[in-house]
Amino acid sequence: MDAWRAALLADMGHEAALTGGRPLSSIFFGGGTPSLMPPALVADLIAAAQRHWGFTPQVEITLEANPNSVEAARFADLAAAGVNRVSLGLQALDNEALHFLGRAHDVAEGLAALDTAQSVFDRVSFDLIYARPDQSEAQWQAELARALSFGTGHLSLYQLTIEPGTRFATLVAQGRMTPADPDHGATLYELTAAMTGAAVIPAYEISNHARAGQESRHNLTYWRYGDYVGIGPGAHGRRGAMATQRHKKPENWIGAVSRNGHGLQLEQPLAGEERAREALLMGLRLGEGVDLARIASLSGVGLGHLVDERAIDQLTDLGLIRLTGTRLQVAPAGMLLLDAILPEVVAI
């Protein structure tokens, strides 16, 4: 743990030397099980970040946690260390589904952790996965209604996606699992939008829902294509026009820090076209959409070269896209087809 602490602080110091003078608006402890870190280490990292950069008023400091009793027991100490927002991976409110998803906790333990979190932290988020195999519309409606009854300020609601190389992909290939039909998934997505909207916790991003003022400020930085520093194994960052990536394996990362004073594996300039493409692909996930003039300014790509105007006109006629001045938004109906729409829209 001492070596881990020293490496994280050194990695942070390297980035701080390149980005000083700009206060932090958010910190996010994510990936793996950061809630198993000793709270004293969390406090040390937060204190170092404050020394290096300073904080904006109301800085958001989020930590991801598994919803089990071991991690929930640390919540009060983590809050005392400076964490003011927690994100819980509940994933389902059904024990059979949790077993299918490979989660170690059960519903009772997860809800006990949520109750502890909401008593300790002012801001709490949890995530659920729906469109699971054989999950009916009525089942998801009941599960989501129960989730909304807890009064939590932020929900991340994801449809189950079969990624290559995962256990789920193997089960599908073996014929032992049938993914949800896309049309059924669309019906569940529309149901989700209707229920969360009625509960005044609407979607502000394709899968993320929040009460007013409870949006994840950290994730908004990604989606709005702001700068962010990434430290630790596998962490990515965007530092001005530079993409950074740390060594993924912890042993390789810690070795690199020992040798070089940082864990960087890649530090690569981004061409204007690449920055514009990333900003479009990230920003169009948001309900607020993107300001094309801002993207043109930050990337140096001319306003007329960012998007395909013919595709915009066609998608507008279909009610899937809205262009108001230089503000481009994917309409709610278009969010269902986001992966198909984006390649059509982005011209560069």
C-alpha positions as CSV (number, residue, x, y, z in Angstrom):
1,M,0.0,0.0,0.0
2,D,2.9,2.4,0.7
3,A,4.3,1.8,-2.8
4,W,0.8,2.2,-4.3
5,R,0.3,5.5,-2.5
6,A,3.8,6.8,-3.5
7,A,3.2,5.9,-7.1
8,L,-0.3,7.6,-7.3
9,L,1.1,10.7,-5.7
10,A,4.0,10.8,-8.1
11,D,1.8,10.2,-11.1
12,M,-0.5,13.0,-10.0
13,G,2.5,15.3,-9.5
14,H,3.7,14.8,-13.0
15,E,0.3,15.8,-14.5
16,A,0.0,18.7,-12.0
17,A,3.3,20.2,-13.3
18,L,1.8,20.3,-16.8
19,T,-1.7,21.6,-15.8
20,G,-1.1,23.9,-12.8
21,G,-3.1,27.1,-12.4
22,R,-6.5,25.6,-13.3
23,P,-8.6,24.6,-10.3
24,L,-10.3,21.2,-10.3
25,S,-14.1,21.1,-10.5
26,S,-14.3,17.3,-9.9
27,I,-12.4,14.2,-8.9
28,F,-13.6,10.6,-9.7
29,F,-12.2,7.5,-8.0
30,G,-13.3,4.8,-10.5
31,G,-12.3,1.5,-12.0
32,G,-11.9,-1.7,-10.0
33,T,-12.8,-1.3,-6.4
34,P,-11.6,2.1,-5.2
35,S,-13.8,1.9,-2.1
36,L,-11.5,-0.8,-0.8
37,M,-8.7,1.8,-0.5
38,P,-7.9,2.8,3.0
39,P,-9.8,6.1,3.7
40,A,-6.5,7.6,4.8
41,L,-5.1,7.0,1.2
42,V,-8.2,8.6,-0.3
43,A,-7.7,11.6,2.1
44,D,-4.0,11.9,1.0
45,L,-4.9,11.9,-2.7
46,I,-7.6,14.5,-2.2
47,A,-5.3,16.7,-0.1
48,A,-2.5,16.4,-2.8
49,A,-4.9,17.3,-5.5
50,Q,-6.0,20.4,-3.6
51,R,-2.4,21.4,-3.1
52,H,-1.5,21.0,-6.7
53,W,-4.5,22.6,-8.3
54,G,-6.9,24.0,-5.8
55,F,-10.7,23.3,-6.0
56,T,-13.6,25.3,-7.4
57,P,-16.4,26.0,-5.0
58,Q,-18.7,23.0,-4.6
59,V,-16.1,20.6,-6.0
60,E,-17.6,17.2,-6.7
61,I,-15.6,14.2,-5.4
62,T,-17.1,10.9,-6.4
63,L,-16.1,7.4,-5.5
64,E,-17.4,4.2,-7.1
65,A,-18.4,1.4,-4.7
66,N,-19.8,-2.1,-4.7
67,P,-23.0,-2.2,-2.7
68,N,-21.9,-4.7,-0.1
69,S,-21.6,-4.5,3.7
70,V,-17.8,-4.5,3.7
71,E,-17.6,-1.4,1.5
72,A,-20.6,0.3,3.1
73,A,-18.9,0.1,6.5
74,R,-16.2,2.5,5.1
75,F,-18.7,5.1,3.8
76,A,-18.5,7.4,6.9
77,D,-14.7,7.4,6.9
78,L,-14.6,8.0,3.1
79,A,-16.9,11.0,3.7
80,A,-14.6,12.3,6.4
81,A,-11.7,11.9,3.9
82,G,-13.5,14.3,1.5
83,V,-15.6,12.2,-0.7
84,N,-19.0,13.9,-1.2
85,R,-20.7,11.7,-3.8
86,V,-20.8,7.9,-4.2
87,S,-21.8,5.8,-7.2
88,L,-23.1,2.3,-6.4
89,G,-23.2,-0.6,-8.8
90,L,-26.5,-2.1,-7.7
91,Q,-27.1,-3.4,-11.2
92,A,-30.4,-5.1,-10.5
93,L,-33.2,-5.4,-7.9
94,D,-33.7,-9.1,-8.4
95,N,-31.5,-11.8,-6.9
96,E,-31.7,-14.1,-9.9
97,A,-30.6,-11.3,-12.2
98,L,-27.7,-10.4,-9.9
99,H,-26.5,-14.0,-10.0
100,F,-26.8,-14.0,-13.8
101,L,-24.8,-10.7,-13.9
102,G,-22.1,-12.2,-11.8
103,R,-22.6,-9.9,-8.8
104,A,-21.5,-11.0,-5.3
105,H,-24.2,-9.0,-3.4
106,D,-27.9,-9.8,-3.1
107,V,-30.8,-7.3,-3.2
108,A,-31.0,-6.9,0.6
109,E,-27.3,-6.2,0.9
110,G,-27.4,-3.8,-2.0
111,L,-30.3,-1.8,-0.6
112,A,-28.7,-1.7,2.9
113,A,-25.6,-0.2,1.3
114,L,-27.8,2.3,-0.6
115,D,-29.5,3.3,2.7
116,T,-26.1,3.8,4.3
117,A,-24.9,5.8,1.4
118,Q,-27.9,8.1,1.4
119,S,-27.5,8.7,5.1
120,V,-23.8,9.6,4.8
121,F,-23.5,11.4,1.4
122,D,-25.4,14.4,0.1
123,R,-25.3,13.0,-3.4
124,V,-25.7,9.4,-4.4
125,S,-26.0,7.6,-7.8
126,F,-26.7,3.9,-8.6
127,D,-26.8,2.0,-11.8
128,L,-29.2,-0.7,-13.1
129,I,-28.9,-2.9,-16.1
130,Y,-32.1,-3.7,-18.0
131,A,-33.1,-5.5,-21.3
132,R,-31.8,-8.6,-19.7
133,P,-32.7,-12.0,-21.4
134,D,-36.3,-12.8,-20.8
135,Q,-37.0,-9.6,-18.9
136,S,-40.6,-8.5,-19.7
137,E,-41.9,-5.0,-19.9
138,A,-43.9,-5.5,-16.8
139,Q,-40.9,-6.8,-14.9
140,W,-38.7,-3.8,-15.8
141,Q,-41.6,-1.4,-15.0
142,A,-41.9,-2.8,-11.5
143,E,-38.1,-2.8,-11.0
144,L,-37.7,0.7,-12.2
145,A,-40.7,1.9,-10.1
146,R,-39.0,0.4,-7.0
147,A,-35.7,2.1,-7.9
148,L,-37.4,5.5,-8.3
149,S,-39.1,5.1,-4.9
150,F,-35.8,5.5,-3.1
151,G,-35.5,9.2,-4.0
152,T,-31.9,8.9,-5.2
153,G,-30.7,12.0,-7.1
154,H,-29.0,10.2,-10.0
155,L,-29.6,6.9,-11.8
156,S,-27.5,5.3,-14.6
157,L,-29.8,2.9,-16.5
158,Y,-28.0,0.8,-19.1
159,Q,-29.3,-1.8,-21.5
160,L,-27.3,-5.1,-21.4
161,T,-24.8,-5.0,-24.2
162,I,-23.0,-8.2,-25.4
163,E,-19.3,-7.2,-25.7
164,P,-16.8,-9.4,-27.6
165,G,-14.6,-11.5,-25.3
166,T,-17.0,-11.5,-22.4
167,R,-18.7,-14.4,-20.6
168,F,-22.0,-13.2,-22.1
169,A,-20.6,-13.4,-25.7
170,T,-19.5,-16.9,-25.0
171,L,-23.0,-17.9,-23.8
172,V,-24.6,-16.3,-26.9
173,A,-22.2,-18.2,-29.2
174,Q,-23.0,-21.5,-27.4
175,G,-26.7,-20.9,-27.8
176,R,-27.1,-20.8,-24.0
177,M,-28.3,-17.2,-23.9
178,T,-30.5,-15.2,-26.2
179,P,-30.1,-11.4,-26.0
180,A,-33.2,-9.1,-25.8
181,D,-34.7,-8.4,-29.2
182,P,-33.7,-4.8,-30.3
183,D,-37.4,-3.8,-30.7
184,H,-38.1,-5.0,-27.2
185,G,-35.1,-3.0,-26.0
186,A,-36.5,0.1,-27.7
187,T,-39.8,-0.4,-25.9
188,L,-38.0,-0.7,-22.6
189,Y,-36.0,2.5,-23.4
190,E,-39.2,4.4,-24.2
191,L,-40.8,3.1,-21.0
192,T,-37.7,4.2,-19.0
193,A,-37.8,7.7,-20.5
194,A,-41.5,8.0,-19.7
195,M,-41.2,6.8,-16.1
196,T,-38.1,8.8,-15.2
197,G,-39.6,11.9,-16.8
198,A,-42.8,11.5,-14.8
199,A,-40.6,11.1,-11.6
200,V,-38.8,14.4,-12.5
201,I,-35.5,12.6,-12.9
202,P,-35.2,12.9,-16.7
203,A,-32.4,11.7,-19.0
204,Y,-29.7,14.3,-19.5
205,E,-27.5,11.8,-21.4
206,I,-28.6,8.6,-23.3
207,S,-28.3,6.4,-20.2
208,N,-28.0,8.9,-17.3
209,H,-30.9,10.5,-15.4
210,A,-30.8,13.1,-12.7
211,R,-32.9,15.5,-10.7
212,A,-32.1,19.2,-11.4
213,G,-28.6,20.0,-10.2
214,Q,-27.7,16.3,-9.5
215,E,-26.0,15.6,-12.9
216,S,-22.6,14.1,-12.7
217,R,-20.3,17.1,-13.2
218,H,-17.3,14.9,-13.8
219,N,-18.9,12.9,-16.6
220,L,-20.3,16.1,-18.1
221,T,-16.6,17.2,-18.5
222,Y,-16.1,14.1,-20.7
223,W,-19.3,14.6,-22.7
224,R,-18.7,18.3,-23.1
225,Y,-15.1,17.6,-24.2
226,G,-13.4,19.4,-21.4
227,D,-9.8,18.7,-20.2
228,Y,-9.3,15.9,-17.6
229,V,-6.3,14.3,-16.0
230,G,-6.1,10.6,-15.7
231,I,-3.7,8.9,-13.3
232,G,-3.3,5.3,-12.2
233,P,-3.3,2.0,-14.1
234,G,-5.2,2.2,-17.4
235,A,-6.3,5.8,-17.0
236,H,-6.9,8.0,-20.0
237,G,-6.7,11.8,-20.1
238,R,-7.2,14.7,-22.4
239,R,-4.7,17.5,-21.7
240,G,-5.4,20.3,-24.2
241,A,-4.7,18.8,-27.6
242,M,-2.9,15.8,-26.1
243,A,-4.3,12.4,-25.4
244,T,-2.7,10.5,-22.5
245,Q,-2.9,6.8,-21.5
246,R,-1.3,5.1,-18.5
247,H,0.0,1.5,-18.5
248,K,-2.9,-0.8,-17.9
249,K,-1.4,-3.6,-15.8
250,P,-0.8,-2.3,-12.3
251,E,2.6,-3.9,-12.1
252,N,3.7,-2.3,-15.4
253,W,2.2,1.1,-14.3
254,I,4.0,1.1,-10.9
255,G,7.2,0.0,-12.6
256,A,7.0,2.9,-15.1
257,V,6.4,5.4,-12.2
258,S,9.5,4.0,-10.5
259,R,11.6,4.5,-13.6
260,N,10.1,7.7,-15.1
261,G,8.3,9.5,-12.3
262,H,5.0,8.9,-14.1
263,G,2.9,5.9,-15.5
264,L,2.5,7.2,-19.0
265,Q,2.4,4.6,-21.8
266,L,1.2,7.0,-24.5
267,E,1.2,10.8,-24.9
268,Q,0.0,11.7,-28.3
269,P,-1.0,15.0,-30.0
270,L,-4.5,15.0,-31.4
271,A,-5.1,16.6,-34.8
272,G,-7.9,19.1,-35.0
273,E,-10.1,16.7,-37.0
274,E,-9.7,14.0,-34.3
275,R,-10.6,16.5,-31.6
276,A,-13.6,17.6,-33.5
277,R,-14.8,14.1,-34.1
278,E,-14.4,13.1,-30.4
279,A,-16.2,16.3,-29.3
280,L,-19.1,15.5,-31.7
281,L,-19.3,11.8,-30.8
282,M,-19.3,12.5,-27.0
283,G,-21.5,15.6,-27.0
284,L,-24.3,14.3,-29.1
285,R,-25.0,11.7,-26.4
286,L,-26.2,14.6,-24.2
287,G,-29.8,16.0,-24.3
288,E,-28.3,19.5,-24.6
289,G,-26.4,18.4,-27.7
290,V,-23.3,20.3,-28.9
291,D,-22.5,23.9,-30.0
292,L,-20.9,23.5,-33.4
293,A,-19.3,26.9,-33.2
294,R,-17.5,25.9,-30.0
295,I,-16.2,22.7,-31.6
296,A,-15.0,24.6,-34.6
297,S,-13.2,27.0,-32.4
298,L,-11.4,24.4,-30.2
299,S,-10.5,22.2,-33.1
300,G,-9.7,24.6,-35.9
301,V,-12.0,22.7,-38.2
302,G,-14.3,25.0,-40.2
303,L,-18.0,25.1,-39.1
304,G,-19.1,23.9,-42.6
305,H,-16.8,20.8,-42.4
306,L,-18.0,19.4,-39.1
307,V,-21.3,17.7,-40.1
308,D,-22.9,16.5,-43.3
309,E,-25.6,19.0,-44.0
310,R,-27.5,16.7,-46.3
311,A,-27.7,14.0,-43.5
312,I,-28.8,16.7,-41.0
313,D,-31.7,17.7,-43.3
314,Q,-32.8,14.1,-43.8
315,L,-32.6,13.3,-40.1
316,T,-34.4,16.5,-39.2
317,D,-37.3,15.6,-41.5
318,L,-37.5,12.3,-39.8
319,G,-37.7,14.0,-36.3
320,L,-34.4,12.5,-35.2
321,I,-32.1,15.6,-35.1
322,R,-32.6,19.2,-34.3
323,L,-30.4,22.1,-35.5
324,T,-31.1,25.5,-33.9
325,G,-28.5,28.1,-35.0
326,T,-25.2,26.3,-34.2
327,R,-26.8,24.0,-31.5
328,L,-27.1,20.4,-32.8
329,Q,-29.2,17.9,-30.7
330,V,-30.3,14.4,-31.2
331,A,-34.0,14.3,-30.5
332,P,-35.4,11.8,-28.0
333,A,-36.6,9.5,-30.8
334,G,-33.1,9.7,-32.3
335,M,-31.4,8.5,-29.1
336,L,-32.8,5.0,-29.8
337,L,-30.8,5.1,-33.1
338,L,-27.7,6.9,-31.8
339,D,-25.1,4.5,-33.1
340,A,-26.7,4.6,-36.5
341,I,-27.1,8.4,-36.6
342,L,-23.7,9.5,-35.5
343,P,-21.7,8.1,-38.5
344,E,-24.3,9.8,-40.8
345,V,-23.9,13.2,-39.1
346,V,-20.2,13.4,-38.5
347,A,-18.5,14.6,-41.7
348,I,-14.9,14.6,-40.7
